[in-house]
Amino acid sequence: MDSTASSLASLWDRVFGIQPDPDLWVVIATLVAALAVTVPHNVWRLSRNAITIAHEGGHGLIALLTGRQLTGIRLHSDTSGLTVSRGKPHGIGMILTAAAGYTAPPLLGLGGAALLAAGHITLLLWLATALLVAMLVMIRNAYGALTVVLTGGTFLLVSWLAGPQVQAAFAYAVVWFLLVGGVRPAFELQAKRSRGGAGDSDADQLSRLTHVPAGLWLFLFHAVSLCSLMGGGRWLLEV
């Protein structure tokens, strides 16, 4: 019993304890790394898969929280995704679910930045792993399952096997990527809509649900992502 209690106490301290902040050069280096996998188009085509996981996960989480029945999530190799839920085809639950996609990556980044600013590096990694495991249960296609397993496995390995410095660098890189990478999809959507495409985008669905122009919903996506980047970036740089 004493051994078990000691192990649990050690695990609690490991997960919920406060870890030291990395050096400023590590924070800046991870920002550069996030930009390097977000700005170049060819690299973004691959790294955008991680943003899609957060996007569709946001739809799924809010669907559950608003009482809708989540039936499945699909992630595709072209970095698109689909989250299907059952419930009333209108109302606040449907609106919040539709609005959660483009706002989820930057808001997750903002939340991650708050945890890192408080020194909870290991807790961030464990929470991310738990969310990915929960999402895996709802994945309904092979590519999506593979993507989530690889992503979750990476978080698990780093949180269990890596030392404090590696954990810190990985956590900061992930949060920077969510903040920086969370900005680009709204601009991509805006560009598609300007060419007459993406007629069934989240912004257009929200327009039909609320009778508010899709452009205003697109403005909301921009505002959330840019404000999250500025706020989260300030927290991350205050080491």
C-alpha positions in Angstrom: 0.0 0.0 0.0 2.8 2.4 0.9 4.5 1.7 -2.4 1.3 2.2 -4.4 0.6 5.5 -2.5 4.1 6.6 -3.2 3.9 5.8 -6.9 0.6 7.7 -7.2 2.0 10.7 -5.4 5.1 10.6 -7.7 2.8 10.4 -10.7 0.7 13.3 -9.5 3.7 15.4 -8.9 5.1 14.5 -12.3 1.9 15.5 -14.1 0.6 18.4 -12.1 3.9 19.8 -10.9 5.6 22.9 -12.3 8.5 22.5 -14.7 11.1 25.2 -15.3 10.8 27.5 -18.3 13.1 26.8 -21.2 15.7 29.4 -22.3 14.5 32.2 -24.5 16.5 30.8 -27.4 14.5 27.6 -27.2 11.2 29.5 -27.3 12.4 31.5 -30.4 13.8 28.4 -32.1 10.5 26.6 -31.7 8.7 29.6 -33.1 11.0 29.5 -36.1 10.3 25.8 -36.5 6.5 26.4 -36.4 6.9 29.0 -39.1 9.0 26.6 -41.2 6.2 24.0 -41.3 3.4 26.5 -41.8 4.6 29.1 -44.4 6.1 26.9 -47.2 3.2 25.5 -49.2 4.7 22.0 -49.8 5.4 21.5 -46.1 2.1 23.0 -45.1 0.3 20.3 -47.2 1.6 17.7 -44.8 1.7 19.7 -41.5 -1.9 20.9 -42.0 -3.1 17.4 -41.1 -2.4 18.3 -37.4 -4.5 21.5 -37.8 -7.3 19.3 -39.3 -7.2 17.0 -36.3 -7.7 20.1 -34.0 -10.4 21.5 -36.3 -12.5 18.3 -36.5 -11.8 17.6 -32.8 -13.3 21.1 -32.0 -16.4 20.3 -33.9 -16.7 16.9 -32.1 -16.1 18.2 -28.6 -18.6 21.1 -28.9 -21.2 18.8 -30.4 -20.9 16.6 -27.3 -20.9 19.5 -24.9 -24.0 20.9 -26.4 -25.9 17.6 -26.2 -25.6 16.5 -29.8 -24.9 12.8 -30.6 -21.4 12.5 -32.2 -21.5 9.7 -34.7 -18.1 9.9 -36.3 -15.1 11.9 -37.5 -13.2 11.4 -40.8 -9.8 12.8 -41.7 -8.7 12.7 -45.3 -5.2 12.7 -47.0 -6.0 16.0 -48.7 -6.2 17.5 -45.2 -10.0 17.9 -45.3 -12.2 16.4 -42.7 -15.8 15.7 -41.8 -17.5 15.5 -38.4 -21.0 14.1 -38.3 -23.4 14.6 -35.3 -27.1 14.1 -34.8 -29.5 16.5 -33.2 -31.6 19.5 -34.2 -30.5 20.9 -37.5 -30.7 24.4 -36.0 -30.4 26.2 -32.7 -27.5 27.2 -30.5 -25.9 23.7 -30.3 -25.6 23.4 -34.1 -24.3 27.0 -34.3 -21.6 26.5 -31.7 -20.6 23.1 -33.3 -20.2 24.7 -36.7 -18.3 27.6 -35.3 -15.9 25.4 -33.3 -13.8 24.1 -36.3 -11.8 27.1 -37.4 -11.6 28.5 -33.9 -10.4 25.3 -32.2 -6.7 25.2 -33.3 -5.9 28.8 -32.2 -8.0 28.5 -29.0 -6.2 25.3 -28.1 -2.9 27.1 -28.8 -4.0 29.9 -26.5 -4.9 27.4 -23.7 -1.6 25.6 -24.3 0.2 28.9 -24.0 -1.5 29.6 -20.7 -0.4 26.2 -19.3 3.2 26.7 -20.5 3.2 30.2 -19.0 2.2 28.6 -15.7 5.0 26.0 -16.0 2.7 23.0 -16.6 4.6 21.4 -19.5 4.0 17.8 -18.6 0.3 18.4 -17.9 -0.1 19.9 -21.4 1.4 16.8 -23.0 -0.8 14.5 -21.0 -4.0 16.5 -21.7 -3.2 16.5 -25.4 -2.6 12.7 -25.3 -5.9 12.2 -23.5 -7.8 14.3 -26.1 -6.3 12.4 -29.0 -7.2 9.1 -27.4 -10.8 10.2 -26.9 -10.9 11.4 -30.5 -9.5 8.1 -31.8 -12.7 6.4 -30.5 -14.8 8.4 -32.9 -12.6 8.1 -36.0 -14.3 6.3 -38.8 -11.7 5.8 -41.5 -8.3 4.2 -41.7 -6.3 7.3 -42.7 -7.8 9.3 -39.9 -7.1 6.5 -37.4 -3.5 6.3 -38.6 -3.0 10.1 -38.3 -4.4 10.3 -34.8 -2.4 7.2 -33.6 0.8 8.6 -34.9 0.2 12.0 -33.4 -1.0 10.6 -30.0 1.9 8.1 -30.0 4.4 11.0 -30.4 2.9 12.9 -27.5 2.9 9.7 -25.4 6.5 8.9 -26.1 7.7 12.4 -25.4 5.7 12.7 -22.2 7.0 9.4 -20.9 10.5 8.9 -22.2 11.9 12.4 -23.0 13.8 14.5 -20.5 12.6 17.9 -19.3 14.4 20.0 -21.9 13.1 17.8 -24.8 9.6 17.9 -23.3 9.7 21.7 -23.0 11.0 22.2 -26.6 8.3 19.8 -28.0 5.5 21.5 -26.0 6.5 25.0 -27.1 6.8 23.8 -30.7 3.3 22.3 -30.6 1.7 25.4 -29.1 3.5 27.7 -31.5 2.3 25.6 -34.4 -1.3 25.7 -33.2 -1.1 29.5 -32.8 0.7 30.1 -36.1 -1.0 27.3 -38.1 -4.4 28.3 -36.7 -4.2 31.6 -38.6 -3.6 30.3 -42.1 -6.9 28.2 -42.7 -9.1 31.3 -42.4 -7.1 33.0 -45.1 -7.2 29.9 -47.3 -11.0 29.8 -46.8 -11.3 33.5 -47.7 -9.2 32.9 -50.9 -11.4 30.0 -51.9 -14.6 32.0 -51.4 -13.2 34.9 -53.4 -12.9 32.5 -56.3 -16.4 31.2 -55.9 -15.4 28.0 -54.1 -16.1 26.5 -50.7 -19.8 27.1 -51.0 -20.6 24.7 -48.1 -17.8 25.9 -45.8 -18.3 26.4 -42.0 -18.9 30.1 -42.6 -21.6 29.4 -45.2 -23.3 26.9 -43.0 -23.2 29.4 -40.1 -24.7 32.0 -42.4 -27.6 29.7 -43.2 -28.1 28.9 -39.6 -28.0 32.5 -38.3 -28.9 34.6 -41.3 -25.7 36.5 -40.7 -23.4 37.0 -43.8 -20.7 34.4 -44.2 -18.2 37.2 -44.4 -18.9 38.2 -40.8 -18.3 34.6 -39.6 -15.1 34.6 -41.6 -14.1 37.9 -39.8 -14.8 36.1 -36.5 -12.4 33.3 -37.5 -9.7 35.8 -38.4 -10.3 37.7 -35.1 -10.1 34.6 -32.9 -7.0 33.2 -34.7 -5.1 36.6 -34.7 -6.0 37.5 -31.2 -5.0 34.1 -30.0 -1.6 34.4 -31.7 -0.9 37.7 -30.2 -2.0 36.8 -26.7 -0.5 33.3 -26.7 2.7 34.6 -28.3 3.1 37.2 -25.5 2.7 34.5 -22.9 5.2 32.2 -24.5 7.8 34.9 -24.9 7.6 35.9 -21.3 10.1 33.4 -20.0 
